[in-house]
């Protein structure tokens, strides 16, 4: 049984809307993760609000971005930053633990 053109268009628009919602959810989660990292850093370096403001500014700067490829590039850059910091912190903690055993 053939599917009407309008039905196909509706399915396609629902699929696109679902992808947009998933993308928005992942951006929100990334934003929250960045804020949590800012909170953690502030316990070690002070100035919680200044760090959180930097995160907010970075996300607001790209708030109007509509190009999915650009959005993915921004998300990947933020993930790399979080990942790099986690690597740095793990390395620092391992060094501290090693120094304490001496």
C-alpha positions in Angstrom: 0.0 0.0 0.0 1.6 3.3 -1.1 2.3 5.9 1.6 1.1 9.4 0.8 3.6 12.2 0.3 2.2 14.2 3.2 2.5 11.1 5.4 6.2 10.8 4.4 6.8 14.5 5.0 5.2 14.2 8.5 7.4 11.2 9.3 10.5 13.0 8.1 9.6 16.1 10.1 9.0 14.0 13.3 12.3 12.3 12.8 14.1 15.7 12.4 12.3 17.0 15.4 13.4 14.0 17.4 17.0 14.4 16.3 16.8 18.1 17.3 15.5 17.3 20.7 18.2 14.7 21.3 20.8 17.2 20.2 19.4 19.8 22.6 19.4 17.3 25.4 23.1 16.4 24.8 24.0 20.2 24.7 22.1 20.7 28.0 24.0 17.7 29.5 27.3 19.1 28.3 26.4 22.5 29.7 25.7 20.9 33.1 28.9 18.9 33.0 30.9 22.1 32.3 29.2 23.9 35.2 30.0 21.0 37.5 33.6 21.1 36.4 33.6 24.9 37.1 32.2 24.2 40.6 34.9 21.6 41.2 37.7 23.9 40.0 36.4 26.7 42.2 36.9 24.5 45.3 40.6 24.3 44.3 41.1 27.7 42.7 38.4 29.9 44.1 36.0 32.3 42.2 33.2 29.9 41.5 31.0 32.5 39.9 33.7 33.7 37.6 34.3 30.2 36.3 30.6 29.5 35.9 30.2 32.8 34.1 32.9 31.8 31.6 31.0 28.6 30.9 27.8 30.5 30.4 29.4 33.0 28.1 30.9 30.3 25.9 27.6 28.6 25.5 25.7 31.9 24.9 28.2 32.8 22.3 27.0 29.9 20.2 23.4 29.9 21.3 22.0 30.9 17.8 24.0 28.3 15.9 21.7 26.3 13.7 24.2 24.3 11.6 24.3 20.8 13.0 27.9 20.3 11.9 29.0 23.5 13.7 27.1 22.4 16.8 28.8 19.1 16.8 32.2 20.8 16.4 31.5 23.0 19.4 30.3 20.0 21.4 33.4 18.0 20.5 35.6 21.0 21.5 33.9 21.2 24.9 34.2 17.4 25.4 37.9 17.6 24.5 38.3 20.3 27.1 36.6 18.3 29.8 38.5 15.2 28.8 41.8 17.0 28.8 41.1 18.4 32.3 40.1 15.0 33.7 43.4 13.6 32.3 45.4 16.4 33.8 43.6 16.0 37.2 44.1 12.2 37.2 47.8 12.7 36.5 48.2 15.3 39.2 46.4 13.1 41.7 48.6 10.1 40.8 51.7 12.2 41.3 50.4 13.4 44.7 49.6 9.9 45.8 53.1 8.8 44.7 54.7 11.7 46.6 52.8 10.8 49.8 54.0 7.2 49.7 57.6 8.3 49.8 
